[in-house]
Amino acid sequence: MGQRRTLFGDRARYWFDSTLARGAPALVGWMALVCLAVVVPASAVLVWTDPHAPAPLIDRLAAVWRLTGETLRLGGTTGTPLRVLLSVLLALVALLYVSTLVGLITTALTERLTALRRGRSTVLEQGHAVVLGWSEQVFTVVSELVAAGANQRRAAVAVLADRDKTAMEEALNTKVGSVGRTRLICRSGPTTDPAVLTLTSPATAGVVLVLPRDEPDADAELVKTLLALRTALAGEGERPAVVAAVRDDRYRLAACLAAGPGGVVLESDTVTARLIVQAARRPGLSLVHQELLDFAGDEFYLIAAPALAGRPFGDALLSYPTSSVVGLMREGTPLLNPSPQTPMVPGDLLVVISRDDDTAWPGDCADLVDKTAIASGPSTPERPERVLLLGWNRRAPLIVDQLRRRARPGSAVDVVTDGDEATVRQVLETDAHTGTGLTLTLHRGDVTRPETLRRLDVHSYDSVIVLGQDPAPGPPADDPDNRTLVTLLLLRQLEEAGGRELPVVTELIDDRNRALAPIGPGADVIISGKLIGLLMAQISQNRHLAAVFEELFSADGAGVRLRPAGDYVLPGRETSFATVVAAARHRGECAIGYRSHADSSTPPGYGMRINPPKAERRRWTAEDEVVVVGTD
């Protein structure tokens, strides 16, 4: 076979590439040749076109050399070859020195800018909030901390996570938006290293929040972070308040010990399960939780009421025109919905729901009560419940346990899940502990297939709970909410076919999927990460509220309930909300709001009104509901 003829241009290009591959010396040589190829001809043209240039050729060549030397900073000395050589040598030494100095300065500046970009400088703030870790909760927590500090003259939030500082800042700016006067500071590094934790100045912080991650080893790493924080604060004076959350209750004791005295550790899975069950038993209750936990609405506050000392607690319910009283804080212990005859003693604090801490002003509202409009009949009796549980995850046993605690005899829970052996074993183990008041039945099937749901009489259930999958360990794969969205779409089809709305409670992992969910307006959606983030932010502003929320969300204590309005006021009568409060007081409850049936499909509140003024008047219907703090 004959050899293929190679073009001269290809050979020249190949030879040039080969010389460059020899390293820096070849590159320097080529740069010198290119510079001389440009500077020497240009210098010659300047000399030959100069009318004052010397006539002899040797003098003109010397002028060309001087101009070339000045241009390339090579001196340009003329004379004997030795003088020219020494001039070039000195110029090269000077060039090497200046280049090296410029390189060192450039390198130092680059390293400093890189360190600043990586977030390695110490935060110099006082009373700021420190957020340790990165998860979906970080956006909720930072947003709420910004909202809480909106009225402060100077507020700062420092976030430390083992991520790139620029990436964190971009993500927070995108999802949190404007932070107003609050300074948002990001620092990069592992949260389990005490030396790195000092970058956030935790000793001078007002509160430290440790975020849980949704990974198998998240709780163990959270305990390690708390231990690192304790080491970083060793020898310091007053420690900041610490708020953390674990997934598994087995790690709560260790986390509490690591957090130290005064630290608050939440159980995220237990709280989520309680809220799901409460919403399943009373549709619309998730709207109340959202309002109470969000800084944008009405929140819990602790206020002093020395004028009420010695009087019964029932008098306090109608003593605040624009705030709702729900309990007492006595020596650090919350008493939610105590008996109206409970005497208040000096030092008691009132637990109230108010727009702000300065809007809870006293005023007698007893004259607003219309006693003729108060219903006197018995309360609507509770009946056995049938719950359909679609899907299974690590929170499902907790949900079944919460349903068992409040189950009326004859109640039933039907679980529909795939045939995975581990899942079936968990269901059977949960069934063994449900007790006699609740029947647990397993139905095997894929909840994302239409035939599985068609076999069930979904309209016969009092509530339908749709659970998402647990995120798989390792790198993120499919969105765990994908299957949930498919199931909701099939349930929506069954709603349209049956002409009836299903009481569906949905658990989602990612808040961004809330807008994609094919559900009706005002439906109950539990975003587990968002709710825990809201709860942590609330407690970070007043750690005494941790005991209040623990009681409020517990299965056996006084919690938020939705009752038929006909149990409190006569349907069709127009009366004030103070009348509802008085009626609830007679039943041993604290009324904090209502839900209007006529506005249940109207955003943004979907008929839910929390903490209305006592003087607000409206015409009540049998379909309306009253929001109370009470027991079952």
Salt bridges, closest charged atoms under 4 A:
ASP10 OD1 - ARG13 NH1 3.12
GLU125 OE2 - ARG154 NH2 3.10
GLU125 OE2 - ARG183 NH1 2.45
GLU169 OE2 - LYS165 NZ 2.57
ASP214 OD1 - ARG247 NH1 3.04
ASP214 OD1 - ARG394 NH2 3.25
GLU215 OE1 - ARG213 NH1 2.31
GLU221 OE1 - ARG213 NH2 2.25
ASP248 OD2 - ARG250 NH2 2.57
GLU267 OE2 - ARG252 NH1 2.80
ASP269 OD2 - ARG394 NE 2.62
ASP269 OD1 - ARG395 NH1 3.45
ASP298 OD1 - ARG355 NH2 3.24
ASP315 OD2 - ARG311 NE 3.38
ASP348 OD2 - ARG330 NH2 2.64
ASP370 OD2 - ARG573 NH2 3.17
GLU382 OE2 - ARG282 NH2 3.17
GLU385 OE1 - ARG281 NE 3.26
ASP401 OD1 - ARG404 NH2 2.60
ASP401 OD2 - ARG405 NE 3.09
ASP414 OD2 - ARG386 NH2 3.71
ASP414 OD2 - HIS443 NE2 3.87
ASP446 OD1 - ARG483 NH2 3.04
GLU451 OE2 - ARG449 NE 2.62
ASP462 OD1 - ARG383 NH2 2.61
ASP470 OD1 - ARG394 NH1 3.36
ASP470 OD1 - ARG395 NH2 3.94
GLU495 OE1 - ARG492 NH1 3.46
GLU507 OE2 - ARG395 NE 2.42
ASP510 OD2 - ARG512 NH2 2.72
ASP511 OD2 - LYS530 NZ 3.55
GLU550 OE2 - ARG274 NH1 3.58
ASP556 OD2 - ARG405 NH1 3.00
GLU574 OE2 - ARG617 NE 3.89
GLU574 OE1 - ARG619 NH2 3.50
GLU589 OE2 - ARG563 NH2 3.26
GLU616 OE1 - ARG609 NH2 2.93
ASP624 OD2 - ARG618 NH1 2.99
ASP632 OD2 - ARG281 NH1 3.55
ASP632 OD2 - ARG406 NE 3.84
ASP632 OD1 - ARG561 NE 2.97
ASP632 OD1 - ARG563 NH1 3.85
